[in-house]
Amino acid sequence: MAVHNYDSEGITFVDGWTSIKQKNYLKVNKMNEKTKKEIADSLQYIGMTQEEAEQKYENICNENGYELSDPLGLALYRSFVMQHRRSQKRPSNSGGDSLVKKCFGFFVGLEAPRDTLAWKRRKAKEEYNRDVDNALEKGIVAVATQNALGKWTVSAYRKGEYQEKVMTNLPPGAEEGNDGQYYIPLDDTERYMNGAENKNFGKPLAPEEYRRQGIFYGSVDGGEMEIRPFSYKRNPCLEFAPNTFEWVHFLAIPNENGNLYGMTDTTLNSLILNSSLSPDNSDYRDMSNFNVEDFLVDSLKDNVVSLVDLDRKHMENLQKPYNQRFIVTDGVVCNMNMTPTSNGNRILNITDLNAEFDYEGNGVVTCWIPEHMEIDFGIGSSVIVIGNTSQRTVDGETEPATINASGLYVIERKGSVVEASPVEEEAYDWF
């Protein structure tokens, strides 16, 4: 049996001998004085002793495959310190006056994430292709050309004045235009609708910026159960997709108007299904007696509409703020197509079996179901659909309203999901 001994550096010796590799490790894998001094300087920011901080540095190096003498190890340690400082400045979820609060409830509706910059970027492209000089002068785009040295000459109007600047790299949102020229979409909104100044005015638009919106019913910080609009921005919202009407716990920021906002990775990482908790857990809530149908009728009666009145409700909702335009309706699934459209939507067709059917297209309603929503039922199932309506006019004829679903609740489950033959995608699936 080999005898293992350890020296002061923690290196293992076998039978009193080290390998050549271990000898080399001893030579180079030592923390230099500069690193030790910088670690000592960082103690005031991280609340560690010198010994604890040096151990943290070693762990960082080991986890990333760097020797203690490698400058890249120090770079990673600096990143750790900065992240720690930022986390200390963020609102705590420990209660008291913290901005971040514990939320418990379920989502009545949760939309698919939307790229909020897509329209502005599309507008910039159209204006650039239509008239480069006009788009440049209006501050919709900046234009860039590459010189012989590989650098970029960027032209833009700043506060009404033409300016040029030489740059090594273009911002991420730059797109190739005509004749080797690039254009950079700019934020041309000087002030928001509420009059507030847009701090990003005149700056390059990011390639994308996602936001997910929804309707939440629940309590915040142990308070009263109530309806709250929900909004969650940027990349973490892409993965935040609990099933509607599923009881959940998470952290979010409420404001004085009753709105609820997701916060960076905090909201995503804090999401817990109530059903996954043990009944002995202090956060667990027994909601077995809660009746979803009664809740919808009692709390959302202004949003409830029958399928036959959907067109009228659609016109009525056009006068309301966006977060109040959603509808709640029910019907029987008479057809389904699980072949995703170009936008990832599946199609459900629902009908009211108690209503008079006219065979003119007014008895069956098309529902667009986004990819994050689970469909675990078949044709003949009775469902409640929550969503926003849309309607198009073709050749002067107004077609029946359709529903862009954000929530589904199964009243009676029948059959199983079927795979129908792909259908020609309708032009009005533009959401």
C-alpha positions in Angstrom: 0.0 0.0 0.0 1.3 3.4 -0.9 2.0 5.8 1.9 0.6 9.3 1.4 2.2 12.3 3.0 1.6 16.0 2.6 3.9 19.0 2.5 3.0 22.5 3.6 1.7 23.3 0.1 -0.9 20.5 0.1 1.0 18.4 -2.5 0.6 14.7 -2.2 3.8 12.6 -2.0 3.6 8.9 -2.7 6.1 6.7 -0.8 8.1 9.7 -0.1 8.6 10.5 -3.8 7.1 13.1 -6.1 6.7 12.9 -9.8 8.5 15.3 -12.2 5.1 16.8 -12.8 4.6 17.4 -9.1 8.0 19.0 -8.8 7.2 21.4 -11.6 3.9 22.2 -10.0 5.8 23.2 -6.8 8.0 25.5 -8.8 5.3 27.4 -10.6 2.0 27.0 -8.8 2.7 29.5 -6.0 0.9 32.7 -5.3 3.2 35.6 -5.9 3.4 38.6 -3.6 1.5 40.9 -5.9 -1.5 38.6 -5.9 -1.3 38.3 -2.1 -1.3 42.1 -1.7 -4.2 42.5 -4.1 -6.2 39.9 -2.2 -5.4 41.8 1.0 -6.7 45.0 -0.6 -9.9 43.3 -1.5 -10.8 42.1 2.0 -12.7 45.3 2.8 -15.1 44.6 0.0 -15.8 40.9 0.6 -15.8 40.5 4.4 -13.3 37.6 4.4 -10.1 37.0 6.3 -6.8 36.9 4.3 -6.8 33.1 4.7 -10.3 32.7 3.5 -9.8 35.0 0.5 -6.6 33.2 -0.5 -8.4 29.9 -0.3 -11.2 31.4 -2.5 -8.5 32.5 -5.0 -7.1 29.0 -5.1 -10.5 27.5 -5.6 -11.2 29.8 -8.5 -7.9 28.9 -10.2 -8.4 25.1 -9.6 -12.0 25.2 -10.9 -10.9 27.0 -14.1 -7.7 25.1 -14.7 -5.3 28.0 -14.0 -2.1 27.9 -11.9 -1.8 30.3 -9.0 0.8 32.3 -10.8 -1.3 32.8 -13.9 -2.5 36.4 -14.4 -5.8 35.0 -15.7 -6.5 33.6 -12.2 -6.2 37.1 -10.8 -8.6 38.4 -13.4 -11.2 35.8 -12.4 -10.7 36.7 -8.8 -11.3 40.4 -9.6 -14.5 39.4 -11.3 -15.6 37.5 -8.2 -15.0 40.6 -6.0 -16.9 42.9 -8.4 -19.8 40.5 -8.5 -19.8 40.3 -4.8 -19.9 44.1 -4.5 -22.7 44.4 -7.0 -24.7 41.8 -5.1 -24.3 43.7 -1.9 -25.8 46.8 -3.6 -28.8 44.9 -4.9 -32.0 44.9 -2.9 -32.2 42.0 -0.5 -35.2 39.7 -0.3 -35.0 39.4 3.5 -38.1 41.5 4.0 -38.4 44.9 5.7 -38.1 47.8 3.2 -36.5 45.6 0.5 -37.8 46.3 -3.1 -37.8 42.6 -3.8 -40.8 40.8 -2.3 -42.0 37.2 -2.0 -44.9 36.4 -4.3 -47.3 33.5 -4.2 -50.2 32.7 -6.6 -50.6 31.8 -10.3 -50.5 33.3 -13.7 -53.9 33.8 -15.3 -52.1 34.6 -18.5 -48.4 34.7 -19.5 -47.5 35.8 -23.0 -44.7 34.6 -25.2 -41.6 36.8 -24.9 -41.5 39.6 -27.5 -38.5 41.4 -28.9 -39.5 45.0 -28.0 -36.9 46.5 -30.4 -37.9 44.5 -33.4 -40.3 47.2 -34.7 -37.7 50.0 -34.3 -35.0 47.9 -36.0 -37.4 47.1 -38.9 -38.3 50.8 -39.2 -34.6 51.7 -39.3 -33.9 49.2 -42.0 -36.9 50.4 -44.1 -35.9 54.1 -43.8 -32.2 53.3 -44.6 -33.2 51.4 -47.7 -35.7 54.1 -48.8 -33.4 57.1 -48.3 -30.1 56.8 -46.6 -29.5 60.6 -46.2 -32.9 61.2 -44.8 -32.6 58.3 -42.3 -29.2 59.7 -41.3 -30.4 63.2 -40.9 -33.5 62.2 -38.8 -31.3 60.3 -36.4 -32.8 56.9 -37.2 -29.5 55.4 -38.2 -25.8 56.0 -38.3 -23.8 54.7 -41.3 -20.3 53.2 -41.2 -17.7 52.5 -43.9 -14.5 50.6 -43.4 -11.2 52.2 -44.4 -8.0 50.5 -45.7 -6.7 50.0 -42.2 -9.7 48.0 -41.2 -11.2 50.7 -39.0 -14.7 52.2 -39.3 -15.7 55.8 -40.1 -19.1 56.3 -38.5 -21.3 59.2 -39.6 -24.3 60.4 -37.5 -26.3 63.4 -36.6 -25.9 64.4 -33.0 -28.3 67.2 -31.8 -28.8 68.3 -35.4 -25.1 68.4 -36.2 -23.3 66.1 -38.6 -20.4 64.3 -36.9 -17.9 61.6 -37.9 -16.0 59.3 -35.6 -13.4 56.6 -36.3 -14.0 53.3 -34.4 -12.2 50.0 -34.2 -15.4 48.0 -33.8 -19.0 48.5 -34.6 -21.8 48.1 -32.0 -23.5 44.6 -31.9 -26.6 46.0 -33.6 -24.9 47.1 -36.8 -26.2 45.5 -40.0 -24.8 45.3 -43.5 -26.4 47.6 -45.9 -25.6 48.6 -49.5 -22.2 48.5 -51.3 -20.2 47.3 -48.3 -21.7 50.0 -46.1 -23.1 49.2 -42.7 -26.0 51.0 -40.9 -26.5 51.2 -37.1 -30.1 51.5 -36.0 -30.5 54.3 -33.4 -33.0 54.9 -30.6 -34.8 58.0 -32.0 -37.3 58.3 -29.2 -36.3 61.5 -27.3 -39.1 61.3 -24.7 -41.5 58.7 -23.6 -45.3 59.1 -23.8 -45.4 60.2 -20.1 -42.9 63.0 -20.8 -39.9 61.3 -19.2 -36.5 61.7 -20.9 -35.2 58.7 -22.8 -31.6 58.3 -21.6 -30.8 56.0 -24.6 -31.9 58.6 -27.2 -29.4 58.7 -30.0 -27.6 55.5 -28.9 -27.4 52.3 -30.9 -30.2 49.8 -30.5 -29.3 46.4 -29.1 -29.8 43.5 -31.5 -32.7 42.4 -29.3 -34.4 43.1 -26.0 -37.1 40.7 -24.9 -40.0 41.2 -22.5 -42.6 38.8 -21.3 -45.9 40.2 -20.0 -48.7 38.5 -18.0 -51.5 38.7 -15.6 -50.7 37.4 -12.1 -53.2 36.6 -9.3 -51.7 36.3 -5.8 -50.3 37.8 -2.8 -47.1 39.9 -2.4 -45.2 39.8 0.9 -48.1 37.9 2.5 -50.7 40.5 1.6 -54.1 40.3 0.0 -54.6 38.1 -3.1 -55.3 40.3 -6.0 -54.8 40.7 -9.8 -51.5 42.3 -10.9 -50.0 43.1 -14.3 -46.6 41.4 -14.7 -43.6 42.4 -16.8 -40.2 40.8 -17.1 -37.5 42.1 -19.4 -34.3 40.9 -21.0 -32.9 37.4 -21.4 -34.0 35.8 -18.1 -37.6 36.2 -19.1 -37.0 33.7 -22.0 -36.8 30.8 -19.5 -39.5 32.1 -17.1 -42.5 30.0 -18.3 -44.6 28.4 -15.5 -47.9 26.9 -16.6 -50.9 29.2 -16.1 -53.1 28.4 -13.2 -50.2 26.6 -11.5 -49.5 27.8 -7.9 -46.0 29.2 -7.7 -43.6 31.0 -5.4 -41.1 33.6 -6.8 -39.4 36.9 -6.1 -40.4 40.1 -7.9 -40.6 43.9 -7.4 -44.1 45.5 -6.9 -44.7 49.2 -7.5 -47.1 51.6 -6.0 -49.6 51.1 -8.9 -49.9 47.4 -8.2 -47.7 46.2 -11.1 -45.2 43.4 -10.7 -41.8 43.4 -12.3 -39.3 40.6 -12.7 -35.7 41.3 -11.6 -32.6 40.1 -13.5 -31.9 36.4 -12.7 -33.4 36.7 -9.3 -37.0 36.2 -10.4 -36.1 33.2 -12.7 -33.9 31.5 -10.1 -36.5 31.9 -7.3 -39.3 30.2 -9.2 -40.7 27.2 -7.2 -43.8 25.2 -7.8 -46.0 25.0 -4.7 -46.7 21.3 -5.6 -43.0 20.5 -5.3 -42.8 21.6 -1.7 -43.4 19.3 1.2 -46.5 20.1 3.3 -44.1 20.5 6.2 -42.4 23.4 4.4 -43.3 26.8 5.8 -43.8 28.2 2.3 -46.3 25.4 1.3 -49.9 26.4 0.8 -52.8 24.0 0.6 -54.9 25.4 -2.3 -57.0 22.2 -3.0 -60.2 24.0 -2.2 -59.6 26.9 -4.6 -62.1 27.0 -7.5 -60.6 28.5 -10.7 -63.9 28.8 -12.5 -65.5 30.7 -9.7 -62.4 33.0 -9.4 -62.6 33.9 -13.1 -66.3 34.7 -13.0 -66.1 36.7 -9.8 -62.7 38.5 -10.2 -62.5 38.9 -14.0 -66.2 39.4 -14.9 -65.4 42.5 -17.0 -63.1 40.4 -19.2 -65.4 37.3 -19.5 -67.1 37.0 -22.9 -68.8 34.3 -24.9 -67.5 33.2 -28.2 -70.4 34.6 -30.1 -69.7 38.1 -28.6 -66.0 38.0 -29.4 -66.0 40.4 -32.3 -68.0 43.0 -30.3 -65.6 42.6 -27.3 -62.6 43.0 -29.6 -63.8 46.5 -30.8 -64.6 47.5 -27.2 -61.2 46.5 -25.9 -59.4 48.7 -28.5 -60.3 51.7 -26.3 -58.6 50.2 -23.2 -55.0 50.1 -22.1 -53.1 47.1 -23.4 -52.9 45.3 -20.0 -56.7 45.4 -19.7 -57.5 44.1 -23.2 -57.3 40.4 -22.4 -60.5 38.3 -22.7 -61.6 35.2 -20.8 -63.8 32.7 -22.8 -64.6 29.0 -23.0 -65.4 26.5 -25.6 -65.0 22.9 -26.8 -62.0 22.0 -28.9 -63.3 20.9 -32.3 -59.9 20.8 -34.1 -56.2 21.1 -33.3 -53.0 21.3 -35.3 -49.8 20.8 -33.4 -47.6 21.7 -36.4 -45.9 25.0 -35.3 -46.3 28.0 -37.5 -43.3 30.2 -38.3 -43.8 31.9 -35.0 -44.0 28.7 -33.0 -47.7 28.8 -32.5 -50.0 25.8 -32.5 -53.6 26.1 -33.5 -56.7 25.2 -31.5 -60.2 25.7 -32.9 -62.9 26.0 -30.3 -66.7 26.3 -30.6 -69.7 26.9 -28.3 -71.9 23.9 -28.5 -74.8 25.8 -26.9 -74.8 28.6 -29.4 -76.5 28.7 -32.8 -74.1 27.8 -35.6 -74.4 29.7 -38.9 -71.8 27.9 -41.0 -70.5 31.3 -42.2 -67.3 31.2 -40.2 -68.7 32.7 -37.1 -69.2 29.6 -35.0 -65.5 28.4 -34.7 -62.8 30.6 -33.2 -59.1 30.2 -34.0 -56.7 30.3 -31.0 -53.0 30.7 -31.5 -51.1 28.8 -28.7 -47.5 29.8 -28.1 -44.8 27.2 -27.8 -44.2 27.7 -24.0 -47.8 26.6 -23.2 -48.4 23.0 -22.5 -51.2 21.2 -24.4 -52.1 17.8 -22.8 -55.6 17.3 -24.0 -57.4 16.3 -27.1 -60.4 17.1 -29.3 -63.6 17.3 -27.4 -62.0 18.8 -24.3 -63.7 21.8 -22.7 -61.2 24.6 -22.1 -61.0 28.2 -20.8 -58.9 30.4 -23.0 -57.3 33.7 -21.9 -55.7 36.0 -24.3 -55.8 39.1 -26.5 -57.9 39.2 -29.7 -56.9 40.3 -33.1 -58.8 40.9 -36.3 -57.9 41.6 -39.9 -59.7 43.1 -42.9 -59.3 41.5 -46.3 -60.7 43.1 -49.5 -62.9 45.3 -47.4 -64.3 42.3 -45.4 -63.7 42.1 -41.7 -62.9 38.5 -40.7 -63.8 37.0 -37.3 -61.6 37.8 -34.4 -59.0 35.3 -33.3 -57.3 34.8 -29.9 -53.6 35.1 -29.2 -53.7 32.8 -26.1 -51.7 33.6 -23.0 -53.5 31.2 -20.7 -55.3 27.8 -20.8 -57.4 26.0 -18.2 -58.9 22.6 -18.9 -62.4 22.2 -17.5 -62.9 18.7 -18.9 -60.1 16.7 -20.5 -60.9 14.3 -23.3 -58.7 12.2 -25.6 -55.1 13.1 -26.2 -53.1 15.5 -28.3 -53.3 14.7 -32.0 -51.0 15.6 -34.8 -53.0 17.0 -37.7 -51.8 17.5 -41.2 -49.9 20.8 -41.7 -52.2 23.5 -42.9 -51.3 26.6 -45.0 -50.4 29.3 -42.5 -52.8 32.2 -42.4 -51.3 35.6 -43.1 -52.9 37.0 -39.9 -50.7 34.9 -37.6 -48.3 37.9 -37.4 -48.1 38.1 -33.7 
